[in-house]
Amino acid sequence: MVGLFGDHFAVFAQLTEGLRTGQTPYKLYAKGQSHWEHMMAEPELYTRFNKAMTDFNNLCPIEAVFREYSFNQFSRVIDVGGGLGAFTAACLQAAPGIKGHLFDLPHVIKEAQQVCWSLGISCPAVTLQSCCASNVQENKSGRNQ
């Protein structure tokens, strides 16, 4: 987790310029690339970021959430920006009667599906882009408004 701060410290140096110009500090730092575009262009950075997110999740074990709160009252859980699906997978294991849906970026979904499959969990995973594109098409046709 600490490594993440080192990787992103230079971004914070762009905060004042971002506030002054209205640009995002990350795009200023990464010469026009978004955070995710930059991650995809730098595989080692992407790997460190995922490890940091996993380490952060491990600070409070996911199972602790399910000891305190039951998801059995719901028919489904939708995890937007759920990364590799650790929360969704734990939720489906704790409440086997519900359905889970994981929404994230395409490159993340590929990895998340492997995580779920390795745990023997079926979790439809949808990319945020395909979800958003679908909703835009539905709205243009007058449905789902």
N, C-alpha and C positions, 0 to 999 in steps of 0.2 A: 504494500500500500504506500509506503514511504517513497518508493521509486516513482510512483505516479506524480507526486509533487515535484520531483526533480525534472521529470519530463515536461511538466506544464508550467513550471515557474516562469519561464520566459514569456509565456502567454500573459501572465498577470502584469508584466511590464508594459503591455500594450493597452491596459485598461483605460488609462487617461486619454490616450489617443482615440480609443474606441468611443468613449463618452463624448469627446470633443467632436468627432466626425460622424458618429452614428453607425460606424462599421463595427462588426464583431471583433473583439480582441483576437480571437483565434484566427480569423481570416487575415488580419493584419500580420500576425506572427507567421502564418503558413503561406504567405504570399498569394492570397486569394482562395486557398482551399478551405473547405469546411473541416470541422473536426474529423468527421468520418472519412472524407476524401483523403485527408492527411494520414489517418490511421491506415487506410488501405495502401497508400503509397509507401508506407514505412512498416513492413511486417513485424519487425522487432518491437516497435512502439505499440503496435496493435496487440501483440502477445503480452507485453508488460501491462497494458491497460486492462485486458481481460483478467490477468492474474490479480491485479489490484482490486478489481471489482469483486472477484471471488473471495479474496482475502477480507474485503470489507464486509461481505455477506457473512463470513465466518465469525466476525466479531460477536454477532448475536445469532447463534444457530437457528436456522429456519424452523427446526422442530419446536423451538420454544414458542413460536407464534401459534402452532397448532395445539400445544398444551393449554394455552389460554383462550383460544377462540376456535369454535367449531365451524367449519365451512359446510357441514352436512345439510344445513338449511337451504343451501343454494343448489340450483341445477347446473350451473356452470361458473367457471372463473375465467376472466379475460385478463391477460397480463400484457399490457402495452409497454413496449420497451423492456421486455423481460430478459434480455440478454440470452444466456445459454439455457434458460429455462429451469434453473434450480428451484425457484419458488413454485412455479407451476407444477413441476414434477413432485415436489414435497406435498403440495396441496392435493394432487390426485392420489398420492399414496395414503394420505391421512383421511381423505374422503372419497373412497373409490366409486361412489355412486354419481359423482359429478363429472361433467365434461370440462376440459381445459382448452383454451385457445391462447396461443402465444403470438404476439405481433412484434416484429422487429425488422431490421434491415436485412436484405437478402443474404449477405455473407454471414450474418449472425445466425439466421434461421438454419442454414445448412449445418452449422455446428450444433445448434440446439436440438435439431432432430436426432442427431447421433447420440446426444446425451440422453434424451427421452427413450430412444430405442434401446440403448444399453441398459436402462433400468426396467425395460419391459413395459413401458408406458406409451400408450397411443395418445398423442397430443397434436391435433392439427395445428400446424404452424403456418402463419400467413405473413408475408412481408408487408411492412407498412405501406410501401409504394403500391403494391397490388390492391391492398385494401382501399387506399385513398383513391386510386384510379377507378376502382369499381364504384365507389360512392359518387365520384364526379360524374361517371356515365349514367348512374341511376338518377341523379339530380337533373342532368341535362334532358333525360327522357321524361321527366315529370314524376317519376316514381320516387318513393321513399322520402317525401318531403314533409 
